[in-house]
Amino acid sequence: MADFRGGAADTKRAMMLIRKREMEKEENERKKQKIADEASAAADIKNKFATFYDVYEEQLKDTTVGLVSLDEMRAKQTQIIKQKETELVAKCSTDVLKSKNDEEAGYYSAPPSGSLSFNFEEEEEDEEEEEKPIITKKLTKNPNVDTSFLPDRRRDEEETRLREALMQEWNEKQQKVKDEVLKIEFSYWDGSGHKREMFAKKGVTIHQFLYKCLEQLRGEGQFPELRAVGVDQLMFIKEDMILPHHSSFYDLIISKARGKNGLIFTANAEPPKGDSPTQPPSKPNTVEAEKVENVKIALRNWYDKNKHIYPASRWDAYDPEKNYDTEKN
């Protein structure tokens, strides 16, 4: 083979052409072989048809000597055919007798594959066997084993009902505490104190209490500076702590909020004794109202102008996370 010199692309193209030629050559060889096989198959078929006649012709030639008439030839041909048929019948009968003897002797012969079965009774029996239900034994718990750590729907439902009942009882107790009335003595502070008093429930917020105080002071007509102000411009001061408007008296009492001088509110955080959580109290809450003192109400703009002067200089915004006892010490 001559040495081929060229680029990589040319070499690849040349290899592809060589491979294509080899594949075409193999395809041509396969076609030639197929044609030869078909020709040999046709020749075999002719030989198969000729064999049957050759056997009879050979036997007829062997039995015929000299010149014979047409009738004699036909008679001999008929005789040879009958003889062959007799031999075939004898051979078949021998095979049948042999198969019967094998069956009687106990030999098993496999049924032919692909045979059809029309035994409907056996099919029905097979279907009944398949339709029989499978019976499984039910597993039960061992009463001697501690299963308290396992999930139990009945126990969980009982715990849920008990939890809901306790929650409802607690909410009713807290609602009774919120319904109790406080007698709050406050001073409107504008440089001097103007004492007033008002009743309010423990569940009321500072904002709601200031709104009632503002209405009361406006109604008196003694403080013209309060005519154009809103509740947001008022401050609630207790124990030198400026309390946020969103807090309620109940929240400050129940959390035991502390200021610079101790507890801000010393009111009771428990419901009245002798009252069950599901029954109304024996006495109205307004009969024995708890007293709250030392409360000041001031305008925010007044505080901004005078926060360097006593007592405004001691006022600080309330921070629930701050420990005022530690700073005091």
C-alpha positions as CSV (number, residue, x, y, z in Angstrom):
1,M,0.0,0.0,0.0
2,A,1.4,3.4,-1.0
3,D,2.3,5.8,1.7
4,F,-0.5,8.4,2.0
5,R,0.4,11.8,3.1
6,G,-2.1,14.5,4.0
7,G,-3.9,16.2,6.8
8,A,-5.9,14.5,9.5
9,A,-9.2,15.2,7.8
10,D,-7.9,13.6,4.5
11,T,-6.7,10.6,6.4
12,K,-10.1,10.2,8.1
13,R,-11.9,10.5,4.8
14,A,-9.7,7.9,3.2
15,M,-10.3,5.5,6.1
16,M,-14.1,6.0,5.8
17,L,-13.9,5.2,2.1
18,I,-11.9,2.0,2.7
19,R,-14.4,0.9,5.3
20,K,-17.3,1.6,3.0
21,R,-15.8,-0.4,0.2
22,E,-15.2,-3.4,2.5
23,M,-18.9,-3.2,3.7
24,E,-20.1,-3.1,0.1
25,K,-17.9,-6.1,-0.7
26,E,-19.3,-8.1,2.2
27,E,-22.8,-7.2,1.2
28,N,-22.2,-8.5,-2.4
29,E,-20.8,-11.8,-1.0
30,R,-23.9,-12.2,1.1
31,K,-26.2,-11.7,-1.9
32,K,-24.2,-14.2,-3.9
33,Q,-24.5,-16.8,-1.2
34,K,-28.2,-16.2,-0.8
35,I,-28.7,-16.7,-4.6
36,A,-26.7,-19.9,-4.5
37,D,-28.7,-21.2,-1.5
38,E,-32.0,-20.5,-3.3
39,A,-30.8,-22.4,-6.4
40,S,-29.7,-25.4,-4.3
41,A,-33.1,-25.4,-2.5
42,A,-35.0,-25.6,-5.8
43,A,-32.9,-28.5,-7.0
44,D,-33.6,-30.4,-3.7
45,I,-37.3,-29.9,-4.2
46,K,-37.1,-31.5,-7.7
47,N,-35.2,-34.4,-6.3
48,K,-37.7,-35.0,-3.5
49,F,-40.6,-35.2,-6.0
50,A,-38.6,-37.5,-8.3
51,T,-37.6,-40.0,-5.6
52,F,-41.1,-41.4,-5.1
53,Y,-41.5,-42.1,-8.8
54,D,-37.9,-43.5,-9.1
55,V,-38.6,-46.2,-6.5
56,Y,-41.7,-47.5,-8.3
57,E,-39.9,-47.3,-11.7
58,E,-36.9,-49.3,-10.5
59,Q,-39.1,-52.0,-9.0
60,L,-41.3,-52.1,-12.1
61,K,-38.1,-52.5,-14.3
62,D,-36.8,-55.3,-12.1
63,T,-40.1,-57.3,-12.4
64,T,-40.6,-56.7,-16.1
65,V,-38.5,-58.8,-18.5
66,G,-38.9,-58.6,-22.3
67,L,-41.8,-57.2,-24.2
68,V,-45.1,-57.0,-22.4
69,S,-48.5,-55.6,-23.3
70,L,-49.9,-52.4,-21.9
71,D,-52.5,-54.3,-19.8
72,E,-49.8,-56.4,-18.2
73,M,-47.7,-53.3,-17.5
74,R,-50.7,-51.6,-15.8
75,A,-51.5,-54.8,-13.8
76,K,-47.9,-55.0,-12.5
77,Q,-47.9,-51.3,-11.6
78,T,-51.1,-51.7,-9.7
79,Q,-49.7,-54.7,-7.9
80,I,-46.6,-52.8,-6.8
81,I,-48.6,-49.9,-5.5
82,K,-50.9,-52.2,-3.5
83,Q,-47.9,-53.9,-2.0
84,K,-46.3,-50.7,-0.9
85,E,-49.6,-49.5,0.7
86,T,-49.8,-52.9,2.5
87,E,-46.3,-52.4,3.9
88,L,-47.2,-48.9,5.1
89,V,-50.3,-50.1,6.9
90,A,-48.5,-52.9,8.6
91,K,-45.8,-50.5,9.8
92,C,-48.3,-48.0,11.2
93,S,-50.2,-50.8,13.1
94,T,-46.9,-52.0,14.6
95,D,-46.1,-48.5,15.9
96,V,-49.6,-48.1,17.5
97,L,-49.3,-51.5,19.2
98,K,-45.9,-50.6,20.5
99,S,-47.2,-47.3,22.0
100,K,-50.1,-49.1,23.8
101,N,-47.7,-51.6,25.3
102,D,-45.5,-48.8,26.6
103,E,-48.5,-47.1,28.3
104,E,-49.6,-50.4,29.9
105,A,-46.1,-50.9,31.2
106,G,-46.2,-47.5,33.0
107,Y,-44.1,-45.4,30.7
108,Y,-45.2,-41.8,30.7
109,S,-45.5,-40.0,27.4
110,A,-45.6,-36.2,27.6
111,P,-48.6,-34.6,25.9
112,P,-47.9,-32.7,22.7
113,S,-47.1,-29.1,23.3
114,G,-49.7,-26.7,22.0
115,S,-52.6,-29.1,22.6
116,L,-56.0,-27.6,23.7
117,S,-57.7,-28.6,26.9
118,F,-61.5,-28.4,27.2
119,N,-61.8,-29.8,30.7
120,F,-63.9,-27.1,32.3
121,E,-64.3,-28.9,35.6
122,E,-60.6,-28.7,36.3
123,E,-60.5,-25.0,35.4
124,E,-63.4,-24.3,37.8
125,E,-61.6,-26.2,40.6
126,D,-58.5,-24.1,40.0
127,E,-60.5,-20.9,40.1
128,E,-62.1,-22.0,43.4
129,E,-58.7,-22.7,44.9
130,E,-57.4,-19.3,43.8
131,E,-60.5,-17.5,45.3
132,K,-60.1,-19.0,48.8
133,P,-59.4,-16.1,51.2
134,I,-56.1,-16.0,53.1
135,I,-56.8,-16.1,56.9
136,T,-54.3,-14.2,59.0
137,K,-54.1,-14.3,62.7
138,K,-54.7,-11.0,64.5
139,L,-51.8,-9.8,66.6
140,T,-52.7,-8.5,70.1
141,K,-50.7,-6.5,72.6
142,N,-48.9,-8.1,75.5
143,P,-50.5,-6.7,78.7
144,N,-47.3,-7.2,80.7
145,V,-45.3,-4.8,78.5
146,D,-45.2,-1.1,79.3
147,T,-46.6,0.7,76.3
148,S,-47.0,4.2,77.8
149,F,-44.3,5.6,75.6
150,L,-46.1,4.4,72.4
151,P,-48.7,6.7,70.7
152,D,-52.2,5.9,71.9
153,R,-55.2,7.6,70.3
154,R,-57.5,7.2,73.3
155,R,-54.9,8.5,75.7
156,D,-54.1,11.4,73.5
157,E,-57.8,12.4,73.2
158,E,-58.2,12.3,77.0
159,E,-55.1,14.4,77.4
160,T,-56.4,16.9,74.8
161,R,-59.8,17.2,76.6
162,L,-58.1,17.6,80.0
163,R,-55.8,20.3,78.5
164,E,-58.7,22.2,76.9
165,A,-60.6,22.0,80.2
166,L,-57.7,23.4,82.2
167,M,-57.1,26.1,79.6
168,Q,-60.7,27.1,79.8
169,E,-60.6,27.2,83.6
170,W,-57.4,29.3,83.5
171,N,-58.9,31.7,81.0
172,E,-62.0,32.1,83.1
173,K,-59.9,32.9,86.2
174,Q,-57.9,35.4,84.4
175,Q,-61.0,37.0,83.0
176,K,-62.3,37.4,86.6
177,V,-59.0,39.2,87.5
178,K,-59.4,41.5,84.5
179,D,-62.9,42.3,85.5
180,E,-61.9,43.5,89.0
181,V,-62.0,47.3,89.5
182,L,-59.1,49.6,90.5
183,K,-59.6,52.9,92.2
184,I,-56.8,55.0,90.7
185,E,-55.9,58.3,92.3
186,F,-53.9,60.4,89.8
187,S,-52.6,63.9,89.5
188,Y,-52.6,65.9,86.3
189,W,-49.1,67.4,86.4
190,D,-48.4,70.7,84.7
191,G,-45.8,71.9,87.2
192,S,-48.2,71.4,90.1
193,G,-50.5,68.5,91.0
194,H,-54.2,68.5,90.4
195,K,-55.6,65.3,92.1
196,R,-58.4,63.4,90.7
197,E,-59.7,59.7,90.9
198,M,-61.2,57.3,88.5
199,F,-62.4,53.7,88.5
200,A,-61.0,51.3,85.9
201,K,-60.9,47.6,85.3
202,K,-57.6,45.7,85.5
203,G,-58.0,44.6,81.9
204,V,-58.1,48.2,80.6
205,T,-55.0,49.4,78.8
206,I,-53.1,52.6,79.7
207,H,-54.3,54.2,76.4
208,Q,-57.9,53.6,77.3
209,F,-57.4,54.9,80.9
210,L,-55.7,58.1,79.6
211,Y,-58.6,58.6,77.1
212,K,-61.1,58.6,80.0
213,C,-58.9,60.9,82.1
214,L,-58.7,63.4,79.1
215,E,-62.5,63.4,78.8
216,Q,-62.9,64.1,82.5
217,L,-60.3,66.9,82.5
218,R,-61.8,68.5,79.4
219,G,-65.2,68.4,80.9
220,E,-64.0,70.4,83.9
221,G,-62.9,73.3,81.7
222,Q,-59.9,74.2,83.9
223,F,-57.1,73.2,81.5
224,P,-57.4,74.9,78.1
225,E,-54.1,73.3,76.9
226,L,-56.0,70.0,76.8
227,R,-58.6,71.1,74.3
228,A,-56.5,70.4,71.2
229,V,-54.3,67.5,72.3
230,G,-54.9,63.8,71.8
231,V,-54.4,60.8,73.9
232,D,-51.0,60.0,72.3
233,Q,-49.6,63.3,73.7
234,L,-50.3,62.2,77.3
235,M,-48.0,60.2,79.6
236,F,-48.8,57.9,82.4
237,I,-46.2,58.0,85.2
238,K,-46.1,55.5,88.1
239,E,-43.2,55.1,90.5
240,D,-41.1,57.4,88.3
241,M,-41.6,55.1,85.3
242,I,-43.3,56.2,82.1
243,L,-45.5,53.2,81.1
244,P,-46.3,52.4,77.5
245,H,-49.8,53.0,76.2
246,H,-50.3,49.4,74.8
247,S,-49.8,47.8,78.3
248,S,-52.8,47.0,80.4
249,F,-53.0,47.1,84.2
250,Y,-53.5,43.3,84.2
251,D,-50.2,42.7,82.2
252,L,-48.2,44.9,84.6
253,I,-49.8,43.3,87.7
254,I,-49.5,39.7,86.6
255,S,-45.9,40.1,85.4
256,K,-45.0,41.9,88.7
257,A,-43.4,44.8,86.8
258,R,-40.8,46.5,88.9
259,G,-39.6,50.1,88.9
260,K,-37.0,52.1,90.8
261,N,-38.9,51.8,94.1
262,G,-40.0,48.2,93.8
263,L,-43.3,46.9,92.3
264,I,-45.1,49.4,90.2
265,F,-48.5,47.9,91.1
266,T,-49.2,46.0,94.3
267,A,-52.7,44.9,93.4
268,N,-53.8,41.3,93.8
269,A,-53.3,39.0,90.7
270,E,-55.6,36.2,92.0
271,P,-59.4,35.9,91.5
272,P,-61.6,36.6,94.6
273,K,-61.7,33.7,97.0
274,G,-64.8,31.7,97.2
275,D,-65.7,32.2,93.6
276,S,-65.5,29.2,91.3
277,P,-64.3,29.7,87.7
278,T,-67.7,28.7,86.3
279,Q,-69.9,30.8,88.5
280,P,-70.2,34.6,88.9
281,P,-68.6,36.3,91.9
282,S,-70.7,36.6,95.1
283,K,-70.1,40.4,95.2
284,P,-69.6,43.0,92.4
285,N,-66.1,44.0,91.7
286,T,-66.9,47.7,92.3
287,V,-67.8,47.2,95.9
288,E,-64.2,46.6,97.2
289,A,-62.0,48.3,94.6
290,E,-58.2,48.1,95.1
291,K,-56.6,51.5,95.5
292,V,-53.7,52.7,93.3
293,E,-51.9,55.8,94.3
294,N,-48.9,58.0,93.2
295,V,-50.0,58.2,89.5
296,K,-49.2,61.3,87.5
297,I,-50.5,62.3,84.1
298,A,-48.5,64.9,82.1
299,L,-48.3,66.3,78.6
300,R,-45.4,65.1,76.5
301,N,-44.4,68.6,75.3
302,W,-44.4,69.8,78.9
303,Y,-42.1,66.9,79.8
304,D,-39.7,67.7,76.9
305,K,-39.4,71.3,78.1
306,N,-39.0,70.5,81.8
307,K,-37.3,67.1,82.0
308,H,-34.3,68.7,83.5
309,I,-36.4,69.9,86.5
310,Y,-37.5,67.8,89.4
311,P,-39.6,65.6,89.5
312,A,-39.5,65.2,85.6
313,S,-35.7,64.6,85.9
314,R,-36.4,61.3,87.6
315,W,-38.8,60.0,85.1
316,D,-37.6,57.2,82.7
317,A,-39.3,55.0,80.1
318,Y,-40.2,51.6,81.4
319,D,-38.0,48.7,80.1
320,P,-39.3,45.2,81.1
321,E,-35.8,43.7,80.5
322,K,-34.0,46.1,82.8
323,N,-33.2,45.3,86.4
324,Y,-33.8,48.5,88.4
325,D,-32.9,46.9,91.7
326,T,-29.4,46.2,90.6
327,E,-28.9,49.8,89.4
328,K,-30.2,51.1,92.6
329,N,-27.7,49.1,94.6
